[in-house]
Amino acid sequence: MYTLLLVIIYLAFISLGLPDSLLGSAWPTLHLEMNVPISYLGIITMIISGCTILSSLSSAFLNRKLGTRIVTLVSVFLTAVALFGFSFSNKFWMLIIFAIPYGLGAGAIDAALNNYVALHYRAKHMSWLHCFWGIGAIVSPFIMSYSLVNFNWSIGYRIVGVIQLVIAFILLISLPLWKVNNKQDEAIVQNNIGLFKALKIKGVIFLLIGFFAYCALEATAMSWASTFFVEIKAISEERAALFASLFYIGMTFSRFISGFISDKLGDHKMILSGIIIAAIGIIFLFIPSSEILAIIGFIVLGIGCGPIYPSIIHSTPFNFGKENSGAIIGVQMASAYIGSTFMSPLFGYLARLFGFNLMPVYLLIFLVLSMIMLELTFYLTKKKQTKNDE
């Protein structure tokens, strides 16, 4: 029963990843049909991100009132409704409307499931959880590509919408499985603190800044790798698009491998190891006029980034207490989305002013900031735990 529930949670995280790369795949065709500028993609993504941040901040409250299983089920249904809404939209304002449930569903399920796995499962399962998110995000562009070749973009959205509904139905019939951790969950919920009290806990602010910085690095690498290859390495746009996926593939592969070693090393060592490997990848990007080294750099950077995100999340209940993890992880998710939403466009603006040679510098700044803040977090929480033991 315990293992079967974990499989259901993995399935739910695939559903979280499925919509994430769908809009970008469809937009080159979609914006022409909507008769809007290509830059209007930013409007949709900002609305989705804003709603995601809002639902992440509300996740602790929702979990207390409804429980993780209901929050997960409703979130998947919300994203399914949004996907079908997108598929039937023929005006830009309709996309704006359906972007709201799209974002609300994503933020709630992300925070709820991350907290649930951090509380009830070992570190390896957190790594594999995020690996399954990667599977969902990898599959959806292929679905959209198939639909564009054989049908149209709306069919791609409907296919993914149907998959979401199937996952939602599986979640619905599996609701009794969640009772396996009911007693422990009830005890945690009774002692759970609110959002504002969580922010006052010593070390939480450093954790949020560190997580913000990491997600800023990750989003920038994902969004601008292709342009970096075109502008700095002078390769074709077609090859650049292929190379841009190397970071993502490296990260997903790394999360799969991390699952086999994370329980032995522990979250802190996994984070430090990831930061060191990521720093090596960024150093490769500093080397001029070498396409091969840049390719290696993005792969190594992705491998380094792989264990950082899941290990930060998994360490939260241990560092701050199980009763505080729901509220803190909700804020962590919000800080993650703020970092990925705003820092990647900021790099685009700076690159236009100073050139794309700035990219490795920009990535390194956020990596160093993340390392300093996370080390401070572990130092303060370890110090507090030592005092409590005395």
ZIGI-V51327 format. One record per residue. RES is the residue in one letter. SS is DSSP state (~ for helix, > for strand, _ for the rest). Layout:
RES_SS / RES_SS
This chain:
M__ / Y_~ / T_~ / L_~ / L_~ / L_~ / V_~ / I_~ / I_~ / Y_~ / L_~ / A_~ / F_~ / I_~ / S_~ / L_~ / G_~ / L_~ / P__ / D__ / S__ / L_~ / L_~ / G_~ / S_~ / A_~ / W_~ / P_~ / T_~ / L_~ / H_~ / L_~ / E_~ / M_~ / N__ / V__ / P__ / I_~ / S_~ / Y_~ / L_~ / G_~ / I_~ / I_~ / T_~ / M_~ / I_~ / I_~ / S_~ / G_~ / C_~ / T_~ / I_~ / L_~ / S_~ / S_~ / L_~ / S__ / S_~ / A_~ / F_~ / L_~ / N_~ / R_~ / K_~ / L_~ / G__ / T_~ / R_~ / I_~ / V_~ / T_~ / L_~ / V_~ / S_~ / V_~ / F_~ / L_~ / T_~ / A_~ / V_~ / A_~ / L_~ / F_~ / G_~ / F_~ / S_~ / F__ / S__ / N__ / K__ / F_~ / W_~ / M_~ / L_~ / I_~ / I_~ / F_~ / A_~ / I_~ / P_~ / Y_~ / G_~ / L_~ / G_~ / A_~ / G_~ / A_~ / I_~ / D_~ / A_~ / A_~ / L_~ / N_~ / N_~ / Y_~ / V_~ / A_~ / L_~ / H_~ / Y__ / R__ / A_~ / K_~ / H_~ / M_~ / S_~ / W_~ / L_~ / H_~ / C_~ / F_~ / W_~ / G_~ / I_~ / G_~ / A_~ / I_~ / V_~ / S_~ / P_~ / F_~ / I_~ / M_~ / S_~ / Y_~ / S_~ / L_~ / V_~ / N_~ / F__ / N__ / W_~ / S_~ / I_~ / G_~ / Y_~ / R_~ / I_~ / V_~ / G_~ / V_~ / I_~ / Q_~ / L_~ / V_~ / I_~ / A_~ / F_~ / I_~ / L_~ / L_~ / I_~ / S__ / L_~ / P_~ / L_~ / W_~ / K_~ / V_~ / N_~ / N_~ / K_~ / Q_~ / D_~ / E_~ / A_~ / I_~ / V_~ / Q_~ / N_~ / N__ / I__ / G__ / L_~ / F_~ / K_~ / A_~ / L_~ / K__ / I__ / K__ / G__ / V_~ / I_~ / F_~ / L_~ / L_~ / I_~ / G_~ / F_~ / F_~ / A_~ / Y_~ / C_~ / A_~ / L_~ / E_~ / A_~ / T_~ / A_~ / M_~ / S_~ / W_~ / A_~ / S_~ / T_~ / F_~ / F_~ / V_~ / E_~ / I_~ / K_~ / A__ / I__ / S__ / E_~ / E_~ / R_~ / A_~ / A_~ / L_~ / F_~ / A_~ / S_~ / L_~ / F_~ / Y_~ / I_~ / G_~ / M_~ / T_~ / F_~ / S_~ / R_~ / F_~ / I_~ / S_~ / G_~ / F_~ / I_~ / S_~ / D_~ / K_~ / L_~ / G__ / D_~ / H_~ / K_~ / M_~ / I_~ / L_~ / S_~ / G_~ / I_~ / I_~ / I_~ / A_~ / A_~ / I_~ / G_~ / I_~ / I_~ / F_~ / L_~ / F_~ / I__ / P__ / S__ / S__ / E_~ / I_~ / L_~ / A_~ / I_~ / I_~ / G_~ / F_~ / I_~ / V_~ / L_~ / G_~ / I_~ / G_~ / C_~ / G_~ / P_~ / I_~ / Y_~ / P_~ / S_~ / I_~ / I_~ / H_~ / S_~ / T_~ / P_~ / F_~ / N_~ / F_~ / G__ / K_~ / E_~ / N_~ / S_~ / G_~ / A_~ / I_~ / I_~ / G_~ / V_~ / Q_~ / M_~ / A_~ / S_~ / A_~ / Y_~ / I_~ / G_~ / S_~ / T_~ / F_~ / M_~ / S_~ / P_~ / L_~ / F_~ / G_~ / Y_~ / L_~ / A_~ / R_~ / L_~ / F_~ / G__ / F_~ / N_~ / L_~ / M_~ / P_~ / V_~ / Y_~ / L_~ / L_~ / I_~ / F_~ / L_~ / V_~ / L_~ / S_~ / M_~ / I_~ / M_~ / L_~ / E_~ / L_~ / T_~ / F_~ / Y_~ / L_~ / T_~ / K_~ / K_~ / K_~ / Q_~ / T_~ / K_~ / N_~ / D_~ / E__
